[in-house]
């Protein structure tokens, strides 16, 4: 979970067919920098228990900015947008299951940090 201000600049994926958001920059001195697990280029896949991968960028930003919680759980995919959204990327069903499982784990481990799913080219 990241405290506000998170210090993450999100940008819309360049290829409009993918939708979604990725980490463009991380501001020093904010909770994302202190967390250390988030990198430029990471794809945002969930906010809390809501999958946002592929969602309209404006809707994603409304969820982040409109949240009233002081801490926000973000889940990321590490790798290019094409690896997440392309033909060999994760299915919507798998992403929904992944987000649901992480939500259950977060409920059990209250102090968990942000999560990153690494991209593995060997798979």
ABEGO torsion letter per residue (X at the ends): XBBOBAGBBBBBBABAAAEEBBBABBBBGBAAAAAGABBBGBBBABBEABBABGBBAAAAAAAAAABABABBBBBBBBEBAAAAABAABBBAAAAAAAAAAAAAAAAABAABBBBBBBBBAAX
